[in-house]
Amino acid sequence: MESHNFVVNGGIKMPIGYRFHPTDEELVVHYLKRKALNLPLPASVIPEFDVFQTDPWSLPGDLKENRYFFSKTYGNDNNNKCKRVAGSGYWKPIGKEKPILASGSNQVVGMRKALIFSERKRSNETKTRWLLHQYRLVGSVATLDSTQMSKRKLFGDWLVFRVFQRKRKVKRHGVISNKSQTTSAVTMPGCIDFTVEDCSVFGPPQPTSPSSSEITEVSSNGLDQEESSRFISSYSNCCTRK
């Protein structure tokens, strides 16, 4: 199998337009398992580096992309409650380990553990958006022959890590307020109030009264004074209040 080397200065350097985004199964079966057995990899794209030596933002590679690293196992890697000191803080496990199933057979081929990075600032501990996925082999011992078992004992167990930043959640309060404003703007009153203090004095509009100017405005929009009087009289019978 021809292997291409994409590791530059301890980080991944892919050609323009290419991204390294393997699935969990591909990462475990085609990279981690072959690394543990000292077999050729599909591509030299995952460097060897101890992710617990420094802060996550100081690790080699592009901070905007997922970064992958091979590392040897430690004695307490299977402990889901153990914190791992790294740089200016520590990695804390979150949740439970999740099994990685092989497509087709649903056989468990590995386990994935999630950790979150917290900074230590004096007496306070601040959680960051940096996450770490740790992958380990599981259940592959039964499928190995004697030669592969001896290779695994010779080269030891390996882990593969994925380091990435969790995206910020976008708040959409402005959109909700705009909808409420739109709803209130569309709402119209149930009836037009043309009420007066005394119904008996309601009569034809006088030229000098304030109501006359209002009727004149309606007339300018296409209604004359006679039509406006009939319009007001019809609504006054329904909507007049004392």
C-alpha positions as a Markdown table, in Angstrom:
| # | Residue | x | y | z |
|---|---|---|---|---|
| 1 | Met | 0.0 | 0.0 | 0.0 |
| 2 | Glu | 1.5 | 3.3 | -1.1 |
| 3 | Ser | 1.5 | 5.8 | 1.7 |
| 4 | His | 1.5 | 9.6 | 1.3 |
| 5 | Asn | 3.1 | 11.8 | 3.9 |
| 6 | Phe | 1.0 | 14.9 | 4.9 |
| 7 | Val | 2.7 | 15.6 | 8.2 |
| 8 | Val | 4.7 | 18.8 | 8.2 |
| 9 | Asn | 6.4 | 20.3 | 11.3 |
| 10 | Gly | 4.4 | 17.9 | 13.6 |
| 11 | Gly | 1.0 | 18.9 | 12.1 |
| 12 | Ile | -1.2 | 18.0 | 9.2 |
| 13 | Lys | -0.6 | 19.8 | 5.9 |
| 14 | Met | -3.2 | 18.7 | 3.3 |
| 15 | Pro | -3.3 | 19.8 | -0.3 |
| 16 | Ile | -5.5 | 22.8 | -1.2 |
| 17 | Gly | -9.2 | 21.7 | -1.3 |
| 18 | Tyr | -8.6 | 18.5 | 0.8 |
| 19 | Arg | -9.8 | 17.8 | 4.3 |
| 20 | Phe | -9.1 | 14.9 | 6.6 |
| 21 | His | -12.4 | 13.9 | 8.2 |
| 22 | Pro | -12.5 | 10.2 | 8.8 |
| 23 | Thr | -15.4 | 8.5 | 10.6 |
| 24 | Asp | -14.9 | 6.9 | 14.0 |
| 25 | Glu | -14.9 | 3.5 | 12.5 |
| 26 | Glu | -12.4 | 4.5 | 9.8 |
| 27 | Leu | -10.2 | 6.1 | 12.4 |
| 28 | Val | -10.1 | 3.0 | 14.6 |
| 29 | Val | -10.0 | 0.3 | 12.0 |
| 30 | His | -7.8 | 1.8 | 9.2 |
| 31 | Tyr | -5.5 | 3.9 | 11.3 |
| 32 | Leu | -5.4 | 3.0 | 15.0 |
| 33 | Lys | -5.5 | -0.8 | 14.5 |
| 34 | Arg | -2.9 | -0.7 | 11.8 |
| 35 | Lys | -0.7 | 1.6 | 13.9 |
| 36 | Ala | -0.8 | -0.9 | 16.8 |
| 37 | Leu | 0.2 | -3.8 | 14.5 |
| 38 | Asn | 2.9 | -1.7 | 12.8 |
| 39 | Leu | 1.2 | -2.1 | 9.4 |
| 40 | Pro | 1.4 | 0.5 | 6.6 |
| 41 | Leu | -1.2 | 3.3 | 7.0 |
| 42 | Pro | -3.5 | 4.5 | 4.2 |
| 43 | Ala | -1.6 | 7.9 | 4.5 |
| 44 | Ser | 0.9 | 9.4 | 6.9 |
| 45 | Val | -1.5 | 12.1 | 8.0 |
| 46 | Ile | -1.6 | 11.6 | 11.8 |
| 47 | Pro | 1.6 | 12.6 | 13.7 |
| 48 | Glu | 2.8 | 11.1 | 17.0 |
| 49 | Phe | 2.5 | 13.7 | 19.7 |
| 50 | Asp | 1.6 | 13.7 | 23.4 |
| 51 | Val | -1.5 | 15.9 | 23.6 |
| 52 | Phe | -1.1 | 16.3 | 27.4 |
| 53 | Gln | 2.2 | 18.1 | 27.1 |
| 54 | Thr | 0.7 | 21.5 | 26.4 |
| 55 | Asp | -2.4 | 23.5 | 26.0 |
| 56 | Pro | -4.8 | 22.5 | 23.2 |
| 57 | Trp | -4.3 | 25.8 | 21.3 |
| 58 | Ser | -0.5 | 25.2 | 21.3 |
| 59 | Leu | -0.7 | 21.8 | 19.6 |
| 60 | Pro | 0.7 | 21.5 | 16.1 |
| 61 | Gly | -1.6 | 22.1 | 13.2 |
| 62 | Asp | -4.3 | 24.4 | 12.1 |
| 63 | Leu | -6.5 | 25.6 | 15.0 |
| 64 | Lys | -9.6 | 25.9 | 12.7 |
| 65 | Glu | -9.4 | 22.2 | 11.7 |
| 66 | Asn | -9.7 | 18.9 | 13.5 |
| 67 | Arg | -6.3 | 17.8 | 14.6 |
| 68 | Tyr | -5.4 | 14.1 | 15.1 |
| 69 | Phe | -2.5 | 12.6 | 17.1 |
| 70 | Phe | -1.2 | 9.2 | 17.9 |
| 71 | Ser | 0.1 | 8.6 | 21.4 |
| 72 | Lys | 1.0 | 5.6 | 23.6 |
| 73 | Thr | -1.5 | 4.5 | 26.2 |
| 74 | Tyr | -1.1 | 5.4 | 29.9 |
| 75 | Gly | -2.0 | 3.3 | 33.0 |
| 76 | Asn | -5.2 | 5.2 | 33.8 |
| 77 | Asp | -6.5 | 5.8 | 30.3 |
| 78 | Asn | -9.6 | 3.6 | 31.0 |
| 79 | Asn | -10.5 | 5.5 | 34.1 |
| 80 | Asn | -13.5 | 7.7 | 33.2 |
| 81 | Lys | -13.2 | 10.0 | 36.2 |
| 82 | Cys | -9.4 | 10.7 | 36.1 |
| 83 | Lys | -8.4 | 14.3 | 35.2 |
| 84 | Arg | -5.3 | 14.7 | 33.0 |
| 85 | Val | -3.1 | 17.7 | 33.6 |
| 86 | Ala | -2.0 | 19.6 | 30.5 |
| 87 | Gly | -0.4 | 23.0 | 30.1 |
| 88 | Ser | -2.2 | 25.7 | 32.1 |
| 89 | Gly | -5.1 | 23.4 | 33.0 |
| 90 | Tyr | -6.4 | 19.9 | 32.7 |
| 91 | Trp | -8.6 | 17.6 | 30.6 |
| 92 | Lys | -11.7 | 16.4 | 32.4 |
| 93 | Pro | -13.8 | 13.4 | 31.2 |
| 94 | Ile | -17.4 | 14.1 | 30.4 |
| 95 | Gly | -20.1 | 11.5 | 30.0 |
| 96 | Lys | -19.5 | 7.8 | 29.4 |
| 97 | Glu | -17.4 | 6.0 | 26.8 |
| 98 | Lys | -19.3 | 5.3 | 23.6 |
| 99 | Pro | -18.7 | 2.1 | 21.6 |
| 100 | Ile | -17.7 | 2.3 | 18.0 |
| 101 | Leu | -19.4 | -0.3 | 15.9 |
| 102 | Ala | -18.3 | -1.9 | 12.7 |
| 103 | Ser | -20.7 | -1.3 | 9.8 |
| 104 | Gly | -22.4 | -4.5 | 8.7 |
| 105 | Ser | -21.6 | -6.7 | 11.7 |
| 106 | Asn | -22.3 | -4.2 | 14.6 |
| 107 | Gln | -19.2 | -5.6 | 16.3 |
| 108 | Val | -17.5 | -3.3 | 18.8 |
| 109 | Val | -14.1 | -2.3 | 17.4 |
| 110 | Gly | -13.3 | 0.6 | 19.7 |
| 111 | Met | -14.3 | 3.0 | 22.4 |
| 112 | Arg | -14.5 | 6.8 | 22.3 |
| 113 | Lys | -14.1 | 9.0 | 25.4 |
| 114 | Ala | -14.8 | 12.7 | 25.5 |
| 115 | Leu | -12.9 | 15.2 | 27.6 |
| 116 | Ile | -13.2 | 19.0 | 28.0 |
| 117 | Phe | -10.3 | 21.4 | 28.8 |
| 118 | Ser | -10.5 | 23.6 | 31.9 |
| 119 | Glu | -8.1 | 26.4 | 32.6 |
| 120 | Arg | -6.7 | 27.1 | 36.1 |
| 121 | Lys | -6.8 | 30.8 | 36.9 |
| 122 | Arg | -5.7 | 31.4 | 40.5 |
| 123 | Ser | -8.4 | 29.8 | 42.6 |
| 124 | Asn | -11.0 | 29.6 | 39.7 |
| 125 | Glu | -11.4 | 26.9 | 37.1 |
| 126 | Thr | -12.8 | 28.0 | 33.8 |
| 127 | Lys | -14.2 | 25.6 | 31.2 |
| 128 | Thr | -13.2 | 26.3 | 27.6 |
| 129 | Arg | -14.7 | 25.3 | 24.3 |
| 130 | Trp | -11.8 | 22.8 | 23.6 |
| 131 | Leu | -12.8 | 19.2 | 23.4 |
| 132 | Leu | -10.8 | 16.0 | 23.1 |
| 133 | His | -11.9 | 12.6 | 21.7 |
| 134 | Gln | -9.8 | 9.7 | 22.8 |
| 135 | Tyr | -10.1 | 6.4 | 20.8 |
| 136 | Arg | -8.9 | 3.0 | 21.9 |
| 137 | Leu | -9.1 | -0.5 | 20.5 |
| 138 | Val | -11.6 | -2.9 | 22.0 |
| 139 | Gly | -12.4 | -6.5 | 21.1 |
| 140 | Ser | -9.8 | -6.8 | 18.4 |
| 141 | Val | -7.7 | -9.3 | 20.4 |
| 142 | Ala | -9.9 | -12.2 | 19.6 |
| 143 | Thr | -9.7 | -11.6 | 15.9 |
| 144 | Leu | -5.8 | -11.5 | 15.8 |
| 145 | Asp | -3.6 | -14.4 | 15.0 |
| 146 | Ser | -0.5 | -15.3 | 17.0 |
| 147 | Thr | 1.8 | -13.3 | 14.7 |
| 148 | Gln | -0.4 | -10.2 | 15.1 |
| 149 | Met | -0.6 | -10.7 | 18.8 |
| 150 | Ser | 3.2 | -10.8 | 19.1 |
| 151 | Lys | 3.5 | -7.6 | 17.1 |
| 152 | Arg | 1.0 | -5.8 | 19.3 |
| 153 | Lys | 2.9 | -6.9 | 22.4 |
| 154 | Leu | 6.1 | -5.8 | 20.8 |
| 155 | Phe | 5.0 | -2.3 | 19.8 |
| 156 | Gly | 2.5 | -1.8 | 22.6 |
| 157 | Asp | -1.0 | -0.2 | 22.7 |
| 158 | Trp | -1.7 | 3.0 | 20.9 |
| 159 | Leu | -4.3 | 5.7 | 21.2 |
| 160 | Val | -5.5 | 8.2 | 18.7 |
| 161 | Phe | -6.8 | 11.7 | 19.7 |
| 162 | Arg | -9.0 | 14.3 | 18.0 |
| 163 | Val | -8.7 | 17.8 | 19.2 |
| 164 | Phe | -11.2 | 20.5 | 18.2 |
| 165 | Gln | -13.1 | 23.6 | 19.3 |
| 166 | Arg | -16.8 | 23.5 | 20.0 |
| 167 | Lys | -18.7 | 26.1 | 18.1 |
| 168 | Arg | -20.5 | 29.0 | 19.8 |
| 169 | Lys | -24.3 | 28.9 | 20.0 |
| 170 | Val | -25.9 | 31.8 | 18.1 |
| 171 | Lys | -28.6 | 33.6 | 20.0 |
| 172 | Arg | -31.6 | 34.7 | 18.0 |
| 173 | His | -33.4 | 37.2 | 20.3 |
| 174 | Gly | -33.5 | 39.8 | 17.5 |
| 175 | Val | -35.5 | 37.6 | 15.2 |
| 176 | Ile | -38.1 | 36.8 | 17.8 |
| 177 | Ser | -38.5 | 40.5 | 18.6 |
| 178 | Asn | -39.0 | 41.4 | 14.9 |
| 179 | Lys | -41.7 | 38.7 | 14.6 |
| 180 | Ser | -43.5 | 40.2 | 17.6 |
| 181 | Gln | -43.3 | 43.7 | 16.1 |
| 182 | Thr | -44.6 | 42.4 | 12.8 |
| 183 | Thr | -47.5 | 40.6 | 14.5 |
| 184 | Ser | -48.5 | 43.7 | 16.5 |
| 185 | Ala | -48.3 | 45.8 | 13.4 |
| 186 | Val | -50.6 | 43.6 | 11.4 |
| 187 | Thr | -53.2 | 43.4 | 14.2 |
| 188 | Met | -56.2 | 45.6 | 13.4 |
| 189 | Pro | -59.0 | 46.8 | 15.7 |
| 190 | Gly | -62.3 | 45.0 | 15.6 |
| 191 | Cys | -64.5 | 48.0 | 14.9 |
| 192 | Ile | -64.1 | 51.7 | 14.2 |
| 193 | Asp | -65.2 | 53.9 | 17.1 |
| 194 | Phe | -67.2 | 56.9 | 16.0 |
| 195 | Thr | -68.8 | 57.5 | 19.4 |
| 196 | Val | -69.9 | 60.9 | 20.9 |
| 197 | Glu | -71.0 | 61.8 | 24.3 |
| 198 | Asp | -74.7 | 62.0 | 23.4 |
| 199 | Cys | -76.3 | 60.1 | 20.5 |
| 200 | Ser | -79.1 | 62.6 | 20.2 |
| 201 | Val | -76.8 | 65.3 | 19.1 |
| 202 | Phe | -75.1 | 63.3 | 16.4 |
| 203 | Gly | -76.1 | 64.9 | 13.2 |
| 204 | Pro | -74.8 | 66.1 | 9.9 |
| 205 | Pro | -71.2 | 67.5 | 10.1 |
| 206 | Gln | -70.8 | 71.2 | 10.5 |
| 207 | Pro | -68.3 | 73.0 | 8.3 |
| 208 | Thr | -66.6 | 74.6 | 11.3 |
| 209 | Ser | -66.5 | 71.6 | 13.6 |
| 210 | Pro | -63.4 | 69.4 | 14.0 |
| 211 | Ser | -65.3 | 66.5 | 12.6 |
| 212 | Ser | -65.9 | 68.4 | 9.4 |
| 213 | Ser | -62.2 | 68.6 | 8.7 |
| 214 | Glu | -61.9 | 64.8 | 9.2 |
| 215 | Ile | -64.8 | 64.2 | 6.8 |
| 216 | Thr | -63.1 | 66.6 | 4.3 |
| 217 | Glu | -59.9 | 64.5 | 4.4 |
| 218 | Val | -62.0 | 61.4 | 3.7 |
| 219 | Ser | -63.6 | 63.2 | 0.8 |
| 220 | Ser | -60.3 | 64.1 | -0.7 |
| 221 | Asn | -59.5 | 60.4 | -0.9 |
| 222 | Gly | -62.5 | 59.7 | -3.1 |
| 223 | Leu | -65.6 | 60.2 | -0.9 |
| 224 | Asp | -67.7 | 63.3 | -0.8 |
| 225 | Gln | -69.4 | 64.7 | 2.3 |
| 226 | Glu | -72.7 | 63.0 | 1.6 |
| 227 | Glu | -71.1 | 59.5 | 1.3 |
| 228 | Ser | -69.0 | 60.2 | 4.4 |
| 229 | Ser | -72.2 | 61.0 | 6.5 |
| 230 | Arg | -73.9 | 57.8 | 5.4 |
| 231 | Phe | -70.7 | 55.9 | 6.3 |
| 232 | Ile | -70.5 | 57.4 | 9.8 |
| 233 | Ser | -74.2 | 56.8 | 10.4 |
| 234 | Ser | -74.0 | 53.1 | 9.5 |
| 235 | Tyr | -71.1 | 52.5 | 11.9 |
| 236 | Ser | -72.5 | 54.7 | 14.7 |
| 237 | Asn | -75.5 | 52.4 | 15.1 |
| 238 | Cys | -73.1 | 49.4 | 15.7 |
| 239 | Cys | -70.2 | 50.9 | 17.6 |
| 240 | Thr | -71.6 | 53.9 | 19.5 |
| 241 | Arg | -71.0 | 53.8 | 23.3 |
| 242 | Lys | -72.3 | 56.3 | 25.8 |
